[in-house]
Amino acid sequence: MNRKLSALMLGTALALAAGTGAFAGDKVVKIGVLNDMSGLYADLAGPGSVIAAQMAVEDSGLTKKGWKIDVISADHQNKPDIGVNIARQWIDVDKVDVLADVPTSSVALAVSNLAQEKNSILLDSGAGTSDLTNKACTPNTIHWTYDTYTLAHGTGTALTKAGGNTWFFLTADYAFGAAIERDTTAAVTAAGGKVVGGVKHPLNTADFSSFLLQAQASKAKVIGLANAGGDTVNAIKQAAEFGITSGGQKLASLLMFVSDVHALGLQTAKGLNLTETFYWDLNDGTRAFSKRFQDRMKNHAMPTMVQAGVYSSLLHYFKALDSLGENPHDGAKMVAKMKTMPTDDPVFGKGSIEPNGRVLHPAYLFEVKSPAESKGPWDYYKLVATIPANEAFTPLDKSTCPLLKK
Amino acid sequence: MQALYAQLLVGLINGSFYALLSLGLAVIFGMLNIINFAHGALYMMGAFCAYFLLNGLGLNYWYALVIAPVAVGIFGMVLERTLLKWLAGLDHLYGLLLTFGIALIIQGVFQNYFGSSGLPYAIPPQLQGGMNLGFMFLPIYRGWVVVFSLVVCLATWYLIERTRLGAYLRAATENPNLVRAFGINVPRMITLTYGLGIGLAALAGVLSAPINQVRPLMGADLIIVVFAVVVIGGMGSIMGSVITGFALGVVEGLTKYFYPEASNTVVFVLMVLVLLVKPTGLTGRAT
């Protein structure tokens, strides 16, 4: 009896050990979508990014080839410590292979460090800071959709060249705000403009009136909004209220998503310039993807560029997996493989990945339509200019990424 | 110097919201002895109510100012009748947990249907535009908010401290059995008081709808500060909460000018200082 029992226990222990250890070279993949699920960035990333990830799984066709792919998600609440804790647990306990999305630059930088330490993969779509592929680059991170350099050289340069040669910044007081202010200042100065001042506000501010009054008093021609999501929406709405736009000062919404325009309404947002790398109504490919996405969203929202980037980055990852034929569970190896393959999907078109992890694709300068120009819900942008991929992102010879100095 | 005047005025505007919300909290705490953590969620419901009235029924801002507080107030009274009344006489902690749970549920439901970045609500046409005061451009709507909320605060104070109805209310909290002996329906008075406090929150929600986005988390972001206001002013003190509300708005406005990075912590620093020096709050009486 006793011997039987110990044999049973030994057997169970062996079975458990086999179950938990992920063997190299299987066809099991786990994707973790880590973003803001409930706060000021939830509409531009949030549950929509999870839907985009699931669409990428389906469209990859890997499940038909015998792969088992799981998508899990969590809320990092825009706090680096919470984000890193979740990511650590995902990698150590849940055996997650890829961390996807991760908006909020401060969280992204912390998670990128962790991904390198654990030899995991970060496919970042939501975060803005260009540091991810410059001084903080790692062999485990690919930065997909956009970065602060793109925004600065899109909206920043365009407004300066159009006569807005003095700038005042309203800057969100965290990594993203600092990065976009720095990159935009460089772009403005390069285009012959001057920065006359700025003020830092806490992340997630409801009332901007104090800051807007300071911007108004600066007499700068352009007020650069170095913030995002709900902060940008509130700042724009209240700027209209305080007569800033009617007083001749122009607002530069440096980072603005289609979800923000939807929240503001065209009456308030009309005429704003913004830079994005994706808009649902660009071509047949984007329209088809967006329609399918919209049907799955509970509030029938169109995808933002962040959500589209999650789809595109995972699709590329699955292509790399498919070409290897098995999951090596080796982050740096997978990322290296992904960098050797050109990117190509219906959402962002053709592109490539630089050695520093920066994905190159074109960016677009848009202007928000007036209510009269809009034909219906979500018809918000008209295309002003296309910025070619090599101008939209930091040139490789200017990148400060340590990986490049070999 | 001009900029300073402007910041003072802006602080006063924010103070109006603090005052209206902390007044409602003070009324509820004073009369029901409940720390109402659902206050922020009900404030948000007031704003959403205004949005639905406009976009669903075509009823404009002025109707919303009346209908939203009544509708949300009734919702509050239902909450009181069905849930809160069972907590009478129990430790504060139970009320705190229940109302906090209610807040999370309400916010979660709204967020599920409307997302997080919110819905636009335009300033009513009669109050659009602004005037140049010399030192700043004052949007007319903001001026309206200050004046209107001051009037409402004073009216509420008068109702509770200076009328017969208010006297019954105060007596009922001191000694409910004695007041009941005089033939007054104490449970009904408590329900109405809760409804009044919630109505004030919903009214603040309607007032803020044109300024801020109508967002599911608009109350959650605000309520923590408002609790600090109530603690500084003294729990349960009506006039104290009104004055502290306006004063802290001004302090916060000045911080945004002199040291903006600290603007969302200054209220809590003040709270700590006040609690160290005078634990009952600035106007609270020791019990």
Contacts between the chains, C-beta under 8 A, distances in Angstrom:
chain1	res1	chain2	res2	distance
A	38	B	111	6.4
A	38	B	116	6.5
A	38	B	217	7.5
A	39	B	116	6.4
A	39	B	217	7.1
A	40	B	116	6.5
A	40	B	117	7.3
A	41	B	116	7.8
A	42	B	111	7.7
A	42	B	115	6.8
A	42	B	116	3.9
A	42	B	117	7.7
A	43	B	115	4.5
A	43	B	116	5.2
A	43	B	117	4.3
A	44	B	117	7.6
A	46	B	115	7.8
A	46	B	116	7.1
A	173	B	261	5.8
A	199	B	260	5.4
A	200	B	260	5.7
A	200	B	261	5.7
A	201	B	256	7.9
A	201	B	260	5.9
A	201	B	263	7.4
A	202	B	260	7.9
A	202	B	261	7.1
A	202	B	263	6.3
A	202	B	264	4.5
A	204	B	221	6.7
A	205	B	264	7.4
A	206	B	212	5.5
A	206	B	218	7.1
A	206	B	221	5.7
A	206	B	222	6.9
A	207	B	14	5.7
A	207	B	211	7.7
A	207	B	212	7.5
A	209	B	10	4.5
A	209	B	13	7.0
A	209	B	14	7.8
A	209	B	142	7.6
A	210	B	7	5.8
A	210	B	10	5.3
A	210	B	11	7.8
A	210	B	253	5.6
A	210	B	256	3.6
A	210	B	257	6.1
A	210	B	260	7.5
A	210	B	263	7.6
A	211	B	256	6.6
A	211	B	260	6.9
A	213	B	3	6.9
A	213	B	6	5.0
A	213	B	7	6.9
A	213	B	10	6.5
A	213	B	136	6.3
A	214	B	3	7.2
A	214	B	257	7.1
A	216	B	137	7.4
A	217	B	3	5.7
A	229	B	117	6.6
A	230	B	116	7.1
A	230	B	117	5.6
A	230	B	118	7.4
A	230	B	213	7.1
A	230	B	215	7.2
A	233	B	117	6.0
A	233	B	118	7.4
A	233	B	213	5.8
A	234	B	212	6.4
A	234	B	213	6.5
A	237	B	120	7.7
A	237	B	211	7.9
A	237	B	212	7.8
A	237	B	213	7.0
A	238	B	211	7.0
A	241	B	123	7.0
A	241	B	130	7.6
A	241	B	139	4.7
A	241	B	141	6.9
A	241	B	142	7.5
A	241	B	211	7.2
A	242	B	130	7.2
A	242	B	137	5.8
A	242	B	139	6.0
A	243	B	130	5.4
A	243	B	137	4.7
A	243	B	139	7.3
A	247	B	137	7.4
A	259	B	115	7.6
A	259	B	117	5.7
A	260	B	117	6.4
A	262	B	117	7.7
A	263	B	117	4.0
A	263	B	118	5.4
A	263	B	119	7.0
A	263	B	120	6.6
A	263	B	213	6.1
A	264	B	120	6.0
A	265	B	120	3.8
A	265	B	122	7.8
A	267	B	120	7.8
A	267	B	122	7.2
A	268	B	120	6.8
A	298	B	112	6.9
A	298	B	113	7.2
A	299	B	113	6.8
A	299	B	114	6.7
A	299	B	115	5.4
A	301	B	115	6.9
